[in-house]
Structures are given as structure tokens and as C-alpha cells.
């Protein structure tokens, strides 16, 4: 009976996460995860102590530290500078798209894809509206690039962090393996968006608005220097082998001290809802692990996941892509990671999980939280992108990027 209760709670929780427009049900993803976590304890699947212990504090601490670092960059005006830099250099629509994809794809490995989409989307909508351009290809280019680029590092997205904490892969090992795949994916996305939107991106010179000078922006130079310096220190600690969670939270604490006149404002930028979502999902997953359901799934999928043949790799990639687009990629990794742990999967299996779950986020609107961020913020500003418009672009580019990334992981020098 307890197994059935745990399975019912798990299915209900993930249904809320995957399907946000359930008739007459207005529960956010974070609230759904919290309700599921409480239900696991309330119905006796886990004791309160087991529920508390299920929360992976390493992940929570890491996310909190990164959010504080990025908050200071936002307050300092880093993203305003980036907007002006793009505007001053883009002379054609092709150049503008290239700069959008390059900036989103190359910054997301450092700041997380969700953060880049959250910060860039309002800037990008305002920019293309000033230039009287079709915003859809640029918004899709941004989110596809942010997702694909985030594959390059352990700190690029939440699912990579989960993989890193469970697999034991170092920051450098991970980036050497998946960094080239991320760069190749960005190239594919650029040319793919150009081809799919060739009519609206056809090449006339941009209508140039009057642009301010850099000194006219509300940039806090001192805070910007300190924030960028602290970010450099953080990356240095990661390369030196310091655990990501302690590197992140230590640098965040240092930055709060150095920028001590604005700690409250920086903490207001922290996405506490995302932290709540993760804490709730950890408890829900632990509840499922406490039953026999995961053992059954391991018995069914384990031999294939622990094998090293090409066929088993392809099956695992397809499974990851499907699950990621049913429940979003972060919950998918939370679901699949315990299986890899139980079967003693190799580091290569963990890399395939990180790659497939990240790029699977580009397939549909619900594949990644970053997609929902872009579409929601764009809709608030009058730009609407339908499920089918997104799928028309996401499907071919997801297939192409996963294919090239899979080939790279199979042939790369070890």
C-alpha cells in the first residue's frame, strides 16, 4: 500500500510540474513540489527526519551562492553594458542574431541558462522593438543558445550541477568533455535559425536608434569591478578543485562583505522559489527511492544503462530526451540519476545524461525552465510564441545538436 501511495504522490507532483494549465488548478511548480514533499511525510512514506535528510544541501548551497554572485552583477549594470555593446556592433540582422546567440551561449556556462534568459529577455525585446524587427527568431535564438551553451560547464544549469555532485566529475574534466560539443551546438543553432527564419532575417541594414555612450549608463563601476573579480576568483577555485558548492557560497559571502552597502537588495534577487522547488523534489524523489518502484526500474533499465555499446547509449539518450520533455530536464535528472548511481555507471554515462538532458530542453516549451522564462517574459511585453512555432524550430535543432554532441562524446580523445 505504501508503494502505491508513494507512486501516486510522485505522479501527481510531476504532473503539476509538467502541466501548468490544469483546469481549475492554479498551483505553481514550486508549490506542487512542496505539496508532494509534505504528502510523502504526511502519508508515512518518509519520516520527518528522513524528509529533512533527503534535501541535498550541496545543491541548494551552490544555487544560492550563484544567485548572489549574479545578483551583484545585475545591480552593478553588467547586463546594461552588454546590451549597449551588442547594439553598437550589430550592423545587420545576421550580425545581431550572431551576437545574441554568442552572448547567450557563452555567458550561460558561467551564469546559468535560467539567469541569462531572465536577465536578457526584457533587454532583447526592448532592443528588437527599438529596431522594429521580428522578435521571435531572436528570442528563440537566445533560449536555444543559452540552453546549449550551458552544457559546457558544471555550473551552466541545475542538471549539470546534479550530475557533477553525484558523478564525481571535476569542473575541468566536465568542460573538456562537453565544451566542444556546446560550441558546435551554438554554430548549428545560428545557421538553423537563419535558415528557418530566412524571410524575416533577410539582410538589410538595421535601423539605428540613437545610442547612449557607456558613461551615460547607470553602471556602478566599483561594484562591477568587485563582482567580476569575485567571479574570477570563483572560477579559479573551481579549476583548483575546490567543491562547487563551497566555492560558490564562499565567494558569495565575500561579495556580500565587499559590497556591504547593498546586501539586502542582492538577496532580493535570489530566486527562493527555485530553491524551494529543488528542496521539494529531493524529498519526493527520496520517497520514491524508499519503495520498490525504483528497484523495478533499475532491474528493467539498469543492464542497458550500465552497458557500453552504441545501442545502449542511444536508448539512454532517447529515454533522457523523452523524460525531459515530460517533466522538464531538471526533474528528469533527479529521476534518472539514482538509477545511474545504483548500477555504478561510468563517467561517460553521466556525461551522456548531462548532454542529453540539457539539449532535450530545446525540444519543446516545457523541456527547460529557461524556455518558460523567455516565453512568459516576452508575452508580458506583447510577444507571443506558440507551442507549434517553438516546436518547428526546437525539433530539428535538438535532433541536430544531440547528434553532433553524441558523435563527439563517442570519438573524442580520452
ABEGO torsion letter per residue (X at the ends): XAAAAAAAAAAAAAAAAABABBBGBBBBAAAAAAAAAAAAAAAGABBAAAAAAABBAAAAAAAAAAAAAAAAAAAAGAAAAAAAAAAAABABAAAAAAAAAAAAAAAAAAAEAAAAAAAAAAAAAAAAAAAGBBAAAAAAAAAAAAAAAAAABAAABAAAAAAAAAAGBBAAAAAAAAAAAAAAAAAAAAAAAAAAAAAAABABBBBBBBBBBAAABBBBAAAAAAAAAAAAAAAAAAAAGBBAAAAAAAAAAAAAAAAAAAAAAAAAABBAAAAAAAAAAAAAAAAAAABAAAAAAAAAAAAAAABABAAAAAAAAAAAAAAAAAAEAAAAAAAAAAAAAAAGBBAAAAAAAAAAAAAAAAABAAABAAAAAAAAAAAAAGBBBBAAAAAAAAAAAAAAAAAAAAAAAAABBX
